[in-house]
Amino acid sequence: MKIFIAGASGAIGKSLVPQLAAAGHEVTGTTTTEAKLEELRSAGARGIVLDVLDRDGVVEAVTAAGPDVVVHQATGLGSIGNPRKMAQEFGPTNRMRTEGTDHLIEAAQAVGARVVAQSFAGWPFKREGGPVKDEDAPLDTDPPAAMRDILAAIRHLESAVVAADGIVLRYGGFYGPGTGFDFDGAQTEAVRKRQFPIVGEGGGVWSLIHIEDAASATVAAIERGTPGLYNVVDDEPARVAEFLPVLADELGAKPPRRLPAWLVRLLAGDHMVVMLTDIRGASNEKAKRELGWNLSRPTWREGFKELGAGASPG
């Protein structure tokens, strides 16, 4: 097939483009900088410079590529880093998930292409009931203030893509090459420096996914997926108090500090307390069943061993 990937030079694109090329697909990938065009070419894609917020540019580029599938992976998440400025730092990504999504859907529909788009399963579920949610579970109706615009943008993307008979992939928290949880990533470094604490009882349930498994699920969705929502996470949602000490141990670091919720709320904001104590995880049963998707790292336990060894995954 002909595949058009918006945001192809991002963390998931670096794994997704080679996998699609290896499967024989013809890939056109976008980036926002000329410097990354050679990266895309080396990975197996024809690269173009494009801003998904440029409606006319998107329509022109998609029309020229004539794809069977348009894949929306465009975000501004590479610049995220200050917990206290979460709402501000997500501003560009929110626009890509709203305006950018609308532009890509319009362009895809004009050429008769299907749409596959990136969403998130990490914290948006309503914080009630059991610890693990499937695709039918409601999203949060009362998120902390710093998360409200982010969740509104996620809701817009999901509803727009589903209304267009597209596929929404709700990825878990990424780890592996090119992510904050790489061997030398910023979040991994925070674990080494004991700057990533367990808050209270550490009851927040996180669903994680190795970046290469996220990419392989995306390939499966492109090739075999039917319209709707899919949680793309690993087999073992885990409480922060469970996975964080394991990661620290694999990295040869001291155990994470334990801090009271009131202190973290003061230092980083209420949203960080919620993420570390109260969010719900996600089930991957639908994605495995309907997409025929098999994970190379079924749980974070296997993946964290790679991080600790500094191994090159693959």
C-alpha positions as CSV (number, residue, x, y, z in Angstrom):
1,M,0.0,0.0,0.0
2,K,0.9,3.7,-0.2
3,I,1.2,5.1,3.3
4,F,1.4,8.8,4.2
5,I,2.8,9.3,7.8
6,A,2.4,12.8,9.3
7,G,5.1,13.1,12.0
8,A,7.3,10.3,10.6
9,S,10.5,11.6,12.2
10,G,9.2,11.3,15.8
11,A,9.9,8.6,18.3
12,I,7.4,6.1,16.9
13,G,8.1,7.0,13.3
14,K,11.7,5.9,13.6
15,S,10.4,2.4,14.3
16,L,7.3,2.5,12.1
17,V,8.9,3.7,8.8
18,P,11.4,0.8,8.7
19,Q,8.8,-1.8,9.6
20,L,6.4,-0.6,6.9
21,A,9.2,-0.4,4.3
22,A,10.3,-3.9,5.2
23,A,6.7,-5.1,4.7
24,G,6.8,-3.7,1.1
25,H,4.8,-0.6,1.6
26,E,5.6,2.7,-0.2
27,V,6.0,5.3,2.5
28,T,5.8,9.1,2.4
29,G,6.8,10.6,5.7
30,T,6.7,14.2,6.9
31,T,9.0,16.1,9.2
32,T,9.1,19.7,10.2
33,T,12.8,20.2,9.5
34,E,15.0,19.7,6.5
35,A,17.7,18.2,8.7
36,K,15.6,15.0,9.2
37,L,14.9,14.3,5.5
38,E,18.0,12.1,5.1
39,E,16.9,10.1,8.2
40,L,13.6,9.4,6.6
41,R,15.2,8.4,3.3
42,S,17.6,6.1,5.0
43,A,14.7,4.5,6.9
44,G,12.9,3.8,3.7
45,A,10.5,6.7,3.2
46,R,10.3,9.6,0.8
47,G,10.5,12.6,3.1
48,I,8.8,15.9,2.9
49,V,8.8,19.0,5.1
50,L,5.2,19.8,6.3
51,D,3.4,21.4,9.1
52,V,0.1,19.7,9.8
53,L,-1.4,23.0,10.9
54,D,-1.0,24.3,7.3
55,R,-4.3,23.1,5.9
56,D,-3.4,23.9,2.2
57,G,0.0,22.3,2.5
58,V,-1.5,19.1,4.0
59,V,-4.1,18.8,1.3
60,E,-1.5,19.4,-1.4
61,A,1.0,16.9,0.1
62,V,-1.6,14.2,0.6
63,T,-3.1,14.7,-2.9
64,A,0.4,14.4,-4.4
65,A,1.2,11.2,-2.5
66,G,-2.1,9.5,-3.3
67,P,-2.0,7.2,-0.3
68,D,-4.2,4.3,0.7
69,V,-3.8,5.2,4.3
70,V,-2.9,8.5,6.1
71,V,-1.3,7.9,9.5
72,H,-1.4,10.8,12.0
73,Q,1.7,10.6,14.4
74,A,2.3,14.3,14.6
75,T,2.9,15.7,18.1
76,G,5.1,18.2,19.9
77,L,5.9,15.8,22.7
78,G,9.7,16.0,22.2
79,S,9.7,19.4,24.0
80,I,7.8,18.1,27.1
81,G,9.8,18.2,30.3
82,N,8.6,20.5,33.1
83,P,5.8,18.9,35.1
84,R,4.7,22.3,36.4
85,K,4.3,23.6,32.8
86,M,2.5,20.6,31.4
87,A,-0.6,22.6,30.2
88,Q,1.6,25.1,28.4
89,E,4.0,22.6,26.9
90,F,1.2,20.5,25.5
91,G,-0.2,23.5,23.6
92,P,1.4,22.6,20.2
93,T,0.3,19.0,20.5
94,N,-3.2,20.0,21.4
95,R,-3.4,22.0,18.1
96,M,-2.0,19.0,16.2
97,R,-4.6,16.8,17.7
98,T,-7.4,19.2,16.8
99,E,-6.6,21.4,13.8
100,G,-4.0,19.0,12.5
101,T,-6.4,16.0,12.7
102,D,-9.1,17.9,10.9
103,H,-6.7,18.8,8.1
104,L,-5.4,15.2,7.7
105,I,-9.0,13.8,7.7
106,E,-10.1,16.3,5.1
107,A,-7.1,15.5,2.9
108,A,-7.5,11.7,3.3
109,Q,-11.2,11.8,2.4
110,A,-10.4,13.8,-0.7
111,V,-8.2,11.0,-2.0
112,G,-10.3,8.1,-0.6
113,A,-7.7,7.1,2.0
114,R,-8.3,5.6,5.4
115,V,-7.0,7.3,8.6
116,V,-5.0,5.8,11.5
117,A,-4.3,8.2,14.3
118,Q,-2.3,8.3,17.5
119,S,-4.1,8.8,20.8
120,F,-3.1,7.9,24.4
121,A,-4.2,5.3,27.0
122,G,-1.8,6.4,29.8
123,W,-4.1,8.5,32.0
124,P,-7.4,9.6,30.2
125,F,-9.7,6.9,31.6
126,K,-12.2,7.9,34.3
127,R,-10.7,7.2,37.7
128,E,-13.4,4.8,39.1
129,G,-13.9,1.1,39.3
130,G,-11.3,-1.5,38.5
131,P,-7.6,-0.8,37.7
132,V,-7.6,-1.9,34.0
133,K,-9.9,-0.4,31.3
134,D,-11.0,-1.6,27.9
135,E,-11.9,0.5,24.9
136,D,-15.5,0.9,26.0
137,A,-14.6,2.5,29.4
138,P,-15.5,6.2,29.7
139,L,-12.8,8.9,29.8
140,D,-12.2,11.2,32.7
141,T,-14.9,13.8,33.2
142,D,-13.1,15.8,35.9
143,P,-9.3,15.8,35.2
144,P,-7.0,18.1,37.0
145,A,-6.8,21.6,35.6
146,A,-3.4,21.0,33.8
147,M,-4.9,18.1,31.9
148,R,-8.2,19.6,30.8
149,D,-7.1,21.0,27.5
150,I,-5.0,17.9,26.7
151,L,-8.0,15.6,27.3
152,A,-10.3,17.8,25.3
153,A,-7.8,17.6,22.4
154,I,-7.7,13.8,22.7
155,R,-11.5,13.6,22.7
156,H,-11.6,15.7,19.6
157,L,-9.1,13.5,17.8
158,E,-10.8,10.3,18.7
159,S,-14.3,11.4,17.9
160,A,-13.3,13.0,14.6
161,V,-11.3,9.9,13.4
162,V,-14.0,7.5,14.5
163,A,-16.7,9.6,12.8
164,A,-14.5,9.4,9.6
165,D,-14.5,5.5,9.9
166,G,-10.8,5.7,10.9
167,I,-8.7,3.8,13.5
168,V,-7.6,5.3,16.7
169,L,-4.6,3.7,18.5
170,R,-4.4,4.6,22.1
171,Y,-0.8,4.0,22.9
172,G,0.5,3.4,26.4
173,G,3.5,5.2,27.8
174,F,6.4,4.7,25.4
175,Y,9.8,3.4,26.4
176,G,12.8,2.3,24.3
177,P,14.9,4.1,21.7
178,G,14.1,7.8,21.1
179,T,11.8,8.1,24.1
180,G,12.3,9.6,27.6
181,F,12.6,6.0,28.9
182,D,15.6,5.1,26.8
183,F,18.9,3.9,28.3
184,D,20.0,7.5,28.3
185,G,16.6,9.2,28.2
186,A,15.5,12.1,30.5
187,Q,13.0,10.1,32.5
188,T,15.5,7.2,32.9
189,E,18.0,9.7,34.1
190,A,15.5,11.0,36.6
191,V,15.1,7.4,37.9
192,R,18.9,7.2,38.3
193,K,19.0,10.5,40.2
194,R,16.0,9.4,42.4
195,Q,14.0,12.3,41.0
196,F,11.1,10.0,40.0
197,P,9.3,9.2,43.3
198,I,6.7,6.9,44.5
199,V,4.0,9.1,45.8
200,G,1.9,7.9,48.7
201,E,1.1,4.2,48.1
202,G,2.1,4.5,44.5
203,G,-1.3,3.3,43.3
204,G,-1.4,4.8,39.9
205,V,-1.7,2.0,37.3
206,W,0.5,2.6,34.2
207,S,0.2,0.8,30.9
208,L,3.5,0.9,29.1
209,I,4.6,-0.2,25.6
210,H,8.0,-0.6,23.9
211,I,8.3,1.7,21.0
212,E,8.9,-1.1,18.6
213,D,5.8,-3.0,19.7
214,A,3.8,0.2,19.3
215,A,5.1,0.4,15.8
216,S,4.3,-3.2,15.0
217,A,0.7,-2.7,16.3
218,T,0.4,0.3,14.0
219,V,1.5,-1.8,11.0
220,A,-1.1,-4.4,12.0
221,A,-3.8,-1.7,12.2
222,I,-2.8,-0.4,8.8
223,E,-2.9,-3.8,7.2
224,R,-5.8,-5.5,9.1
225,G,-7.5,-3.0,11.4
226,T,-11.2,-2.1,11.2
227,P,-12.6,1.3,12.3
228,G,-12.7,2.0,16.0
229,L,-10.5,2.3,19.1
230,Y,-7.6,0.0,20.1
231,N,-5.5,0.1,23.2
232,V,-1.9,-0.5,22.3
233,V,-0.2,-1.4,25.6
234,D,1.7,-4.4,26.9
235,D,0.3,-7.3,28.8
236,E,0.9,-6.1,32.4
237,P,-0.5,-2.8,33.6
238,A,1.3,-2.1,36.8
239,R,1.2,0.2,39.8
240,V,4.0,2.8,40.1
241,A,5.0,1.2,43.3
242,E,5.5,-2.1,41.4
243,F,7.3,-1.1,38.2
244,L,9.4,1.8,39.4
245,P,11.6,-0.1,41.9
246,V,12.2,-2.8,39.2
247,L,13.4,-0.1,36.7
248,A,15.6,1.5,39.3
249,D,17.1,-1.9,40.1
250,E,17.7,-2.8,36.4
251,L,19.5,0.6,36.0
252,G,21.7,-0.1,39.0
253,A,20.2,2.9,40.8
254,K,19.1,3.3,44.4
255,P,15.4,2.6,45.1
256,P,13.0,5.5,44.3
257,R,12.3,8.0,47.1
258,R,8.9,7.9,48.7
259,L,7.2,11.2,49.0
260,P,3.8,12.3,50.5
261,A,1.1,13.5,48.1
262,W,1.0,17.0,49.7
263,L,4.6,17.6,48.9
264,V,4.4,16.5,45.3
265,R,1.3,18.6,44.8
266,L,3.2,21.6,46.1
267,L,6.3,20.9,44.0
268,A,4.8,19.6,40.7
269,G,1.1,20.1,40.8
270,D,-2.1,18.1,41.4
271,H,-1.9,16.4,38.0
272,M,1.4,14.7,38.9
273,V,-0.2,13.3,42.1
274,V,-3.1,11.9,40.1
275,M,-0.8,10.2,37.6
276,L,1.3,8.6,40.3
277,T,-1.5,7.6,42.6
278,D,-4.9,7.3,40.9
279,I,-4.9,6.7,37.1
280,R,-6.1,3.5,35.5
281,G,-4.4,1.1,33.1
282,A,-5.6,-0.3,29.8
283,S,-6.3,-3.8,28.4
284,N,-4.7,-4.9,25.1
285,E,-7.0,-7.8,24.5
286,K,-8.9,-6.3,21.6
287,A,-5.7,-5.3,19.8
288,K,-4.2,-8.7,20.1
289,R,-7.4,-10.5,19.2
290,E,-8.5,-8.4,16.2
291,L,-5.2,-7.3,14.8
292,G,-3.3,-10.6,15.3
293,W,-0.7,-8.5,17.1
294,N,2.2,-10.2,18.9
295,L,4.5,-8.3,21.3
296,S,8.2,-8.8,21.2
297,R,8.3,-7.5,24.8
298,P,5.1,-8.8,26.3
299,T,5.7,-6.8,29.5
300,W,7.8,-4.0,30.8
301,R,9.8,-6.5,32.7
302,E,11.6,-7.8,29.5
303,G,12.0,-4.3,28.2
304,F,13.4,-2.9,31.4
305,K,16.1,-5.5,31.3
306,E,17.2,-4.2,27.9
307,L,17.2,-0.6,29.3
308,G,19.4,-1.7,32.2
309,A,21.8,-3.5,29.9
310,G,22.0,-0.6,27.5
311,A,21.2,-3.1,24.8
312,S,20.2,-2.2,21.3
313,P,16.7,-3.6,20.9
314,G,15.8,-5.5,17.8
